[in-house]
Amino acid sequence: MWGSILALHGRYPRRLRNLKDGWWDDDVHVEVLCALATWRNELDDNGEDPREELAFHTQIRDYSRILEKEGGSIANEWKPGAPPDSWATKSIPRNPPANPPEPRA
């Protein structure tokens, strides 16, 4: 997944320019970036409906605005490269089960 996120950043550097170093320690950023990277890969592999492409660009634009509002110093800007050691132990959500288990009573 790290490679897919690197590819996403390489493809949309302006949209992800405000991504801060250490984003991988924030579950929300991890989940959003994994979702966007997966979605982009699926569009590239199987995209047939142009509305999906438009929806993707709307979502990455919205995420870009969130990153911009978080602000911070240019010194904290993420420089894409090798994953940090903590990435290997990160629990990254995969495809959720179609029928999640019922809560226990």
C-alpha contacts under 8 A as a table, 3 or more apart, distances in Angstrom:
res1	aa1	res2	aa2	distance
1	M	4	S	5.06
1	M	5	I	6.34
1	M	34	C	6.82
1	M	37	A	7.90
2	W	5	I	5.14
2	W	6	L	6.24
2	W	83	P	6.77
3	G	6	L	4.99
3	G	7	A	6.16
4	S	7	A	4.98
4	S	8	L	6.13
4	S	34	C	7.91
4	S	37	A	5.63
4	S	38	T	7.51
4	S	41	N	7.97
5	I	8	L	4.93
5	I	9	H	6.17
5	I	33	L	6.49
5	I	34	C	6.81
5	I	37	A	5.67
6	L	9	H	5.12
6	L	10	G	6.11
6	L	80	P	6.40
6	L	81	G	7.60
7	A	10	G	4.94
7	A	11	R	6.08
7	A	37	A	7.99
8	L	11	R	5.11
8	L	12	Y	6.03
8	L	13	P	7.99
8	L	36	L	7.94
8	L	37	A	5.96
8	L	40	R	7.70
9	H	12	Y	5.16
9	H	13	P	5.12
9	H	16	L	6.07
9	H	80	P	7.88
10	G	13	P	5.54
12	Y	15	R	5.44
12	Y	16	L	6.36
13	P	16	L	5.20
13	P	17	R	5.54
14	R	17	R	5.16
15	R	18	N	7.69
15	R	60	I	6.90
15	R	61	R	6.46
15	R	63	Y	7.99
15	R	64	S	5.08
16	L	19	L	5.55
16	L	64	S	5.97
16	L	67	L	7.66
17	R	77	E	7.55
18	N	64	S	7.35
18	N	67	L	5.49
18	N	68	E	5.77
18	N	71	G	7.39
18	N	77	E	6.51
18	N	78	W	7.92
19	L	23	W	6.98
19	L	67	L	6.18
19	L	77	E	6.18
19	L	78	W	5.87
20	K	23	W	5.80
20	K	72	G	7.85
20	K	76	N	5.46
20	K	77	E	4.55
20	K	78	W	4.80
21	D	76	N	5.49
21	D	77	E	5.50
21	D	78	W	4.12
21	D	79	K	7.26
22	G	25	D	5.66
22	G	26	D	7.66
22	G	78	W	7.53
23	W	26	D	5.50
23	W	29	H	6.04
23	W	30	V	7.04
24	W	27	D	7.02
24	W	29	H	6.81
24	W	30	V	5.63
24	W	87	W	7.13
25	D	30	V	7.72
26	D	29	H	5.49
26	D	30	V	6.33
27	D	30	V	4.98
27	D	31	E	6.02
28	V	31	E	5.21
28	V	32	V	6.08
29	H	32	V	5.19
29	H	33	L	5.95
30	V	33	L	5.32
30	V	34	C	5.98
30	V	92	I	7.70
31	E	34	C	5.14
31	E	35	A	6.00
31	E	92	I	7.44
31	E	93	P	7.31
32	V	35	A	5.08
32	V	36	L	6.08
33	L	36	L	5.08
33	L	37	A	5.97
34	C	37	A	5.13
34	C	38	T	6.00
35	A	38	T	5.16
35	A	39	W	5.97
36	L	39	W	5.04
36	L	40	R	6.02
36	L	56	F	7.67
36	L	60	I	7.30
37	A	40	R	5.11
37	A	41	N	6.21
38	T	41	N	5.13
38	T	42	E	6.19
39	W	42	E	5.08
39	W	43	L	6.14
39	W	56	F	7.53
40	R	43	L	5.08
40	R	44	D	6.16
40	R	56	F	7.54
41	N	44	D	5.10
41	N	45	D	6.11
42	E	45	D	5.05
42	E	46	N	5.67
42	E	47	G	6.65
43	L	46	N	5.33
43	L	47	G	4.04
43	L	48	E	7.72
43	L	52	E	7.64
43	L	53	E	7.13
44	D	47	G	5.84
47	G	50	P	7.55
47	G	52	E	7.42
47	G	53	E	7.64
49	D	52	E	5.63
49	D	53	E	7.23
50	P	53	E	5.09
50	P	54	L	6.42
51	R	54	L	5.01
51	R	55	A	6.09
52	E	55	A	4.97
52	E	56	F	6.12
53	E	56	F	5.13
53	E	57	H	6.36
54	L	57	H	5.21
54	L	58	T	6.23
55	A	58	T	5.05
55	A	59	Q	6.27
56	F	59	Q	5.15
56	F	60	I	6.25
57	H	60	I	5.20
57	H	61	R	6.01
58	T	61	R	5.15
58	T	62	D	6.17
59	Q	62	D	5.04
59	Q	63	Y	6.16
60	I	63	Y	5.01
60	I	64	S	6.05
61	R	64	S	4.97
61	R	65	R	6.39
62	D	65	R	5.15
62	D	66	I	6.46
63	Y	66	I	5.01
63	Y	67	L	6.29
64	S	67	L	5.11
64	S	68	E	6.18
65	R	68	E	4.95
65	R	69	K	6.19
66	I	69	K	5.16
66	I	70	E	6.33
67	L	70	E	5.16
67	L	71	G	6.81
68	E	71	G	5.38
72	G	76	N	6.86
73	S	76	N	5.39
73	S	77	E	7.15
74	I	77	E	5.21
83	P	87	W	6.11
83	P	88	A	7.99
84	P	87	W	5.51
84	P	88	A	7.77
85	D	88	A	6.01
85	D	89	T	7.81
86	S	89	T	5.60
86	S	90	K	6.49
87	W	90	K	5.03
93	P	96	P	7.40
96	P	100	P	7.77
97	P	100	P	5.59
